[in-house]
Amino acid sequence: MYLITGGAGFIGSNIASALHDKPVIIADTLGNDEKWRNISGISLEAIIPPQEIFKFLNENAKKITAVIHMGAVSSTTEKDADLIIRSNFTLSQQLWNFCSQNSLPFIYASSAATYGNGENGFDDNFDSEYFEKLRPLNAYGWSKHLFDRWVLSQTKKNNVPAQWAGIKFFNVYGPNELHKGSKASVISHIYPIAKKNKKCKLFKSYNSGYKDGWQLRDFVWIGDCVQIVLWLLENPEISGIFNAGSGEARSFFDLAKNVYLALDKKPQIAYIEMPKDIREKYQYYTKANMEKIIKAGYNKPLTILENGIKMYVQELINNETLYKKYS
């Protein structure tokens, strides 16, 4: 059976859904909102609270097929660094060591936030010299980078799980993210505005190299991220750190425009001031280098932004009642 931490969250629930024909255990908190709906259509073996993960693992070590660690404090604006370290670094270390000691595959979520402002590129090199150059812009990115560096140290000691993979997710969008509220993708925020045929708002640029709305990001469809995870599970001889992106840098203007077009509306965009507290920590450009995983054998086509937005908008239309519960 597969244990998915953060299994009711955005990426975790989509992975759980893709593994629907296999026994899946989810470790997560559901809270008082509508997050439970992310897993409402999935057949599960059990849902366990995060504080009982190791009790469950110790009792079921021989039954576990793989540990898929998607649970984390994922907010790039979270201020509590102690909470971030407990959740994103210490817990990840403990899960890694358990999988190493029990010869289990371990797949975990890293992040494109580890690349900082991108001055050193977005290459998923598993190299200590390259790692030393990266400067994440916030505590979340730093915590993910800290764990990646620790993983490198463990490989040199040969303290490794049967298979291991760190996936550097870029700007993921798609179904099951609405519980994230303000932290959900820009697409989900523009959708209700565009549907009402009103004007959406994007941040102004504070970098002379980018026009307002033309800050560039690698927006990646959730389905592609899930396929990468499944491919790794199907190829246990493959280990390493891999990017998960579209391989394209697209503007927020393109993103907003395509949400309107998917709804057969004329794009309407205004530009607003960016909050001062994030101006110095803002990524103006991200683009995943996907060569490494492709050379490793991954050959599924990556979804272009226009097609991904069409699929997502249709999903939102089909689940309008659920959308309103989050709005």
N, C-alpha and C positions, 0 to 999 in steps of 0.2 A: 504494500500500500504506500501511497505518497502522502507525505506530510507537507502542507503548504502553510507557512507562516504568513500572516497578513492575507489569508485566503478569502476573506470577505471584502477586501479592498479592491481597488481598480484592476491592477494587473493580476493580482492573485486570484480573483474570482474568475477572470477570463481564462486563466490557466486551468483552474479547477473545472470549468465548463468543458474545456477541450479534452480533459482526462475523464469525462463523464462515464466512460465504459470501464473504468478502473477504480479500485477502492481508494477513496480520497479522504484524508483527515485534514480539517482546517483548524488552525490555531489563530484566534482573533477575538476581539471584543466587538460586539454589535451595537451596544449603546441604546439610546432612546430614539434614534432617528430611523430613516428608511434604508439604512445600509444592508439590513438583512435581505432586502429584495434582490441584491446582487447574486445571492446564492439560492434564492427561493426555487429556482427551477432545476437545481442540481441534486442528484442523489449522492448523499454523503454517508460515510461510515460513522463519523463523529465530528463534533465541534468542541474544541477544548479551549479554555482560557489560557492566555499566554503564560501565566505564572505556573501552569501545570505542564509545560512543554517537556521538561526533562524527566518528570515523573512518568509521563507517557512514553517517552523515548526509551528510558531504562527498562520499562516493563514490556516494550514491544520491539526492541532493537532487531530481533531476528525476522520480524515481519515487514520491516520498512524497506521499500524499494529505493526511495530517494527522498532527500530533504530539499525542498524548494523554498528558499528563504526570501520572501518578498516583504516581510513586515519591517517597518521602520518609521521613524519620525521623518516625514518627507517634506515638511514645510521649509522653504528656503529662507523664511523670515523668522523662524523659531529662535527665541533668545536664550532659552534655558539650555546651556551647553552641557550641563551635567545629565539632563534627561536625554539629550541627543547621543552622548557617549554611551550611556547605559543601553539605549535601544539599538543604536547603529553600529557600535564598535564592540562593546563587551559581550552582548548577546551573540553577535556574529562569531566572535572568537570561540565562545562556548559551543556553539553548534558545529563549527568547523572541527574542533577537537573531538567532539562526539563522533562525527562522521569519519574522521581519521582513525580513531580507535576502533570503530566498528566496521571499517571498510565499506562505507556507504557513499553513494554519489551525493554531492552537495553543490547546488546551483543557487547563487545569490544575486541580489540586485545591487549593482554599483550605480553610477550615475554620470551623465555628461557634465554635471556640476563640478566634477573633479578636475576638469580641464581649465577652470577659471575663465579668464577673458579670451582664451584661445591663442595667445601669442606664441605658444609652443605647438600649435596644431591640435588635431583631434585624432591622433593615431593611437590605437589600442596596443601600444608596445608594452610588453611585459619585461621592462628593463629598468634597473634601479637608477641608472643615470638619467633616463628620461623622466622617471617618477619624481626625482628630486627637483626638476625644473617646474613642475606643475604647482600653481598657486590658486586653489579654490577661493571663491569670493565670499563665501558664507560658511557658517558652522556646519550646515548640512553637508555641503560639498566636501568640507574638510574631514568630516567624520567618515564619509565614504572613501575618501582618498587615504585616510589613516588605515582603514581596514585593508584596502588594496595593497598598501605598502607592507602591512603585517603579513598578508598572504604570501608576498614575495619572499619574506624572511623565512616562512615556514616551508616553502618549496625547497629552499637551500638546505634546510634541516631534514628534508624528506618526511616532514610531518604533513602528509596530504591525504585527503579522502580518496576513495577508489576512483572517483572522477570529480573534478571540481571545475566550476566556471563562474566567473564574475561577469555580469552583463551590464554594460554602461548604457542605460536607457537614455535616449535623448528626449525631445518633447513629445510624449506619448498622448494620443487622443483616441477617443472611442467610447463605446458603451460601458456602463458601470462606474463612471467617474463622478456622477452628480452628487454623491454624498460628501465629496471634498469641498463643496461650497465654493468659496472665493478662490480656492486653489485648483479648481477644475480647469480644463483647457479653455483657451479664449473662444474656441468654437462654441462650446456649450453656453457661454455668456452672450455671444453675439446672436445665437439662434433665436431666442424669443424676441429680441429687438428687430431683427430682420423680418421675422414672421409678421410683426405688426407694421412692417413697412416704415420703420423709424430709423433714425441715424445712430449708428454705433460709434463708440469712442475708442480710439487707440492712443497709446502714449506718444508724446512728442519725442524727438531725438535730442540728446544732449551731446552727441558726438558728431563733429563736423563731417565725418566720412559717410554719414547716413542721413537721408532725408526722413522727415516725420513719417512713421508707418513702414519704413523700409529697413528697419532692423531685421536681421536675417536669422532664422532658426531652422534646425532640422526637425521638422514635424513628422512623427512616425505613427502610422496606423497600428492600433493595438493588436490587430490580427497578425501583423508581421512579427511583433515581439513574441507573441505566443508561439508562432511557428518556429522561431529560433530556439525557444526553450524545449519544444517537443523534439526538434532535430538533435539537440544536445543529448536529450534522454535516450534517443534512438541510436546514438553514436557514443557509447561509453568510453571509447578510446580517446576521445577529444577532450582536452582540458585547456584552460587558459582564460584570459580576460578578453572579452569581445565587445565591440560596439554594437548597439542595436538602434539603427536610425534608418532613414530613407536614402541617405547618401546625397541628399540635396539640401541646399540652403535656400529657403523661401521666405519672402517678406510677410509681415503681419498684414500688409495691404492685400497681398494675394490671398491670404487665408480669409480675411473678412469678405473680400469680393466674392470668393467662391461659395461662402455660406449663403449670401444673397442670391447668387445665380442658381444654387441648388434648390432654392425656394421660388424660382422664377420671379425674383424681385430685382429692382435696379439698386446697385450698391450705393450706400449713403454712409460716408465716413467723416468723423470730426476728430480732431487731435487735442488731447488734454495734457496738462502738466503731469509729469511723472513724480510720484512721492519722493521727497528729498532723501528719505532714509534708504532708498534703494538705488539712487542714481549712480553712486560710486561702486555698486555691486552688480550692475546690470550687464548681462551678456548681450553684446550687439551682433554677434555672429557665432553660429555653431553649424558644423557640418561633419557628420560621421564619416570617417574613412572605413568603408566596409570591406576592404580588400582582404583583411586577415581571415574573416570567417568564410568568405567566398573561396579563398585558397584552401581552407580546411575542408571544403566540400559542400558548403551550403549553397544550393542553386535555385532556391525559390525566388520568383520575381518580387521586387519590393514595390509597394503601392505608392503611386504618385499622389500628390496632395489633392488634386481635383477629384480623383476617384474615391479617396478615403473620405473626403468631406461629403460627397454624395451618399456614400453608405451610412455615414454617421447621421446626417440630417434625416435620412429615411428612417433610421432607428429611432431618432427622437420623435418623429411624426407618429410612428407606430406605437410609441409608448408615451403619448401626450399626457395621459392621466398620471403616470409616475413622475413625469417631468414637473407637473404642477405641484406635486407633493413636496418636491425639493425647492421649488421657486418661492 
